[in-house]
Amino acid sequence: MSVINPNETGTAWRSHPREAAVQLYLSSVEAVEADLVNARAAGLPVSLNVVPVSDWIDPDELAKAVAAVIQVDADNPASQKRFQKLAQSGATPLIAGAYDPPLSLVRSLVRSGAHDVIPLPISLEELEASLAQIKEELEGRKGTIAASTGKLVSFIKSVGGVGATALMTQLAIRFAHNEGRSGRSACVIDLDLQFGDVAFQLGLRPKFSLMDLLEAGARLDGDLLRATCADHPSGLKVIAAPADMVPIEGMPTDHLLRIIELAREEFGTVFVDLPSNWTNWSLSVVAQSDLVLLVTEMTVASINRAKRQLTLLESQDLANVQLRVIANRFEKGLAKTVRPADVREALGRDIDYKVANDFRLMRSAIDRGIPINEVRRKTPLGADLDALDLGIAGALGLER
């Protein structure tokens, strides 16, 4: 059964990304004046984060801001050291905020990388004047953060063993090949941390895996992401699951979402294979998906589990995600025992795609790590994958 980790709260997953903002990291709400509450500065939203003056700030979270104001205390060396380390760890423009900052502190902060030093409490006028000094850099960063036009497609399973991974890998090969003809690319991230074998099914033996990206911390960037990928002859980029089993509950959600965000920027369309068991980070991935594909089989047990997955998404306020249901390993004879009307009654919706059952063909392709077309051309399975490829491209607004 797919469940959310009971040790995590039901609201710990992340929804769709917020508009890129100017983040304020201050020790209290008194550090901002009233005119800055719920205001916009330099055309950007302003978000207040109450953080003790020497507590560490996650560089991955800081990287999502267009700019940030970080409080520094002249009498607290730890706060000054914090600012220095953060200024060295990323490209986000940083502004220091301090109460009555002495000239020596101002000089020290500027040498550490501060774009400006402004007095606390911060007024809207002071913040806008400071942002105006770095307007060109802000515009470039705002554009970079907003430029991700890539699409995220998440595969979820009604239950383990429905062939979702095999279906996804064969589909992704076709998708990447077709996208390449339009000058675009595609990537697969294997997020089935304990049983993922996407790379194996594609005949790849990658040197690196998702774990290398998770351990990169603030060093994560597009170059590292590309270096971690394995290349498939179809043009598909593959980020493999860790070689060793890791606890799925311990995944750092913000860092994982940053990996996916970078992949969308670098490659366009990103397919992710999610584990059968739900966690708050996997719900976060679904929440940010442009398309969710629920793979089931035309059996009573599998359809029943698919219904439970849909119910779970509804309970987490995710009923509005664009979702398609795929009946995998479909055989015409199955319609005699599980009729379309039965599926409609159980799921409250129709099956969107049917993929023919050809176990020998699929197994042969997986064992050899090649596309099914290289095993045998013009098959019902291949025709169904082509239809699914076109359907996904249409749902994502991609012209072919």
C-alpha positions, -999 to +999 in steps of 0.1 A: +000+000+000+012+035-008+014+056+023+029+089+034+056+086+059+038+088+093+069+106+108+063+136+085+035+161+086+008+161+060+017+196+050+054+191+046+053+187+008+060+217-014+034+231-038+042+249-071+071+273-070+064+308-058+072+338-078+109+346-074+111+372-046+135+394-026+140+374+006+146+391+039+163+370+066+159+390+097+158+382+135+123+398+141+094+414+123+104+447+140+134+448+116+111+459+088+089+490+087+052+489+082+053+501+046+073+470+036+047+445+048+029+428+018+047+453-006+067+449-038+101+464-042+116+471-076+086+452-090+093+421-070+075+405-041+092+407-007+092+377+016+101+379+053+119+350+070+124+353+107+158+337+115+181+342+145+209+364+135+236+337+136+215+307+125+226+291+092+206+298+060+203+270+035+222+281+003+198+260-018+169+280-006+189+313-010+196+304-046+159+306-054+158+343-044+163+371-069+181+390-041+184+386-003+188+409+027+206+392+055+208+407+090+243+411+105+250+421+141+281+443+147+285+426+181+281+391+169+311+377+149+291+345+140+266+366+121+293+383+102+310+349+094+276+336+082+272+364+058+307+359+044+302+322+038+268+328+021+283+354-001+309+329-012+285+300-017+263+313-045+254+339-071+224+355-054+230+392-048+232+398-011+225+430+009+235+432+045+211+448+070+223+461+104+213+484+132+235+515+132+263+498+113+297+513+121+319+522+091+343+494+099+315+468+096+303+483+064+337+481+048+341+445+061+308+434+046+315+450+013+348+432+011+330+400+020+307+404-011+278+426+001+263+446-028+251+471-002+246+477+035+213+492+047+201+502+081+175+484+101+146+486+104+142+484+066+119+508+048+105+503+013+123+534+001+157+521+015+152+486-001+142+500-035+172+524-035+195+494-027+180+472-054+183+500-079+221+499-076+221+463-088+192+465-112+211+450-142+222+420-122+187+416-107+171+416-142+195+390-154+189+368-124+151+372-125+152+362-161+173+331-153+150+320-125+118+325-146+134+310-178+127+274-170+102+264-196+110+227-193+082+202-185+080+177-157+063+143-163+058+121-133+051+083-135+032+068-106+020+033-102-013+018-090+009-008-074+044-022-078+048-046-107+025-030-132+055-025-156+056+013-152+094+016-153+097-005-185+069+015-201+085+048-191+120+038-204+107+027-238+085+058-240+113+081-230+136+067-257+110+075-284+102+109-268+139+119-267+144+108-303+114+128-315+123+158-295+158+158-309+143+162-344+128+195-331+160+207-315+149+198-280+160+172-255+147+150-227+159+135-195+149+107-171+155+109-133+152+076-115+137+085-081+128+050-072+157+051-046+155+015-035+145-005-066+152+018-095+167+002-125+160+027-153+197+028-163+199-011-164+168-013-186+184+011-210+216-008-212+236+019-194+263+015-167+266+051-153+296+061-132+275+086-113+240+087-098+214+109-081+234+105-049+262+125-063+238+154-069+223+151-035+257+152-019+268+182-040+250+207-017+257+243-028+280+231-056+250+219-076+248+236-110+240+228-146+276+217-154+276+192-125+241+179-135+252+173-171+284+155-159+263+132-138+240+121-166+245+090-187+239+094-224+216+070-243+220+066-281+185+081-286+197+114-271+180+107-238+199+119-207+196+096-176+202+103-140+204+069-124+191+058-090+217+053-062+237+021-065+229+012-029+195+013-012+188+045+007+159+054+031+133+071+009+120+092+039+153+110+043+154+127+009+160+165+013+130+179-005+143+213-013+175+200-028+157+173-048+134+200-063+164+221-072+178+191-091+146+187-110+144+225-117+180+224-131+171+194-152+142+212-167+164+242-175+191+221-190+171+194-209+135+206-215+112+176-207+121+156-176+105+122-168+107+110-132+100+074-120+085+077-085+086+049-059+054+030-050+054+043-014+044+080-009+066+104+010+062+142+013+090+147-012+073+126-038+041+145-032+061+177-038+073+163-071+038+155-082+026+190-071+052+205-095+045+182-124+031+194-157+017+160-163+012+129-141+008+094-157-008+068-135+000+033-147-023+005-139-035-029-153-070-039-163-075-061-133-099-056-104-070-054-079-050-030-099-079-007-107-089-007-070-053+004-061-054+031-088-086+045-072-068+047-039-040+066-055-064+091-070-082+094-036-048+101-019-040+129-044-074+144-038-069+143-001-036+163-005-053+190-027-036+176-058-067+167-077-061+196-101-028+182-115-031+172-152-033+134-150-037+106-175-044+070-167-026+043-187-038+007-189-005-012-193-003-048-206-037-044-221-053-074-239-086-072-257-099-103-238-095-084-205-124-061-216-147-091-211-140-093-174-132-057-166-154-035-188-149+002-195-180+009-175-165-009-145-134+012-148-154+044-151-174+036-121-143+026-100-121+056-110-147+082-118-130+086-152-121+066-183-087+050-192-068+075-214-043+052-230-040+014-236-006-002-241-006-037-256+007-066-237+038-081-254+058-095-226+084-113-247+091-083-268+095-060-238+116-085-219+139-090-249+144-052-252+151-048-215+175-077-214+195-063-243+190-026-232+177-015-265+144+000-279+117-025-288+119-013-325+154-028-327+140-062-316+109-061-339+094-033-360+057-025-365+041-041-335+009-032-316+031-023-286+052+001-307+020+017-322+006+023-287+039+038-276+038+061-306+003+072-297+013+078-261+043+098-272+021+121-293-005+124-266+021+135-240+037+160-265+002+174-271-006+176-234+027+195-228+021+219-257+051+206-277+049+207-315+062+178-334 
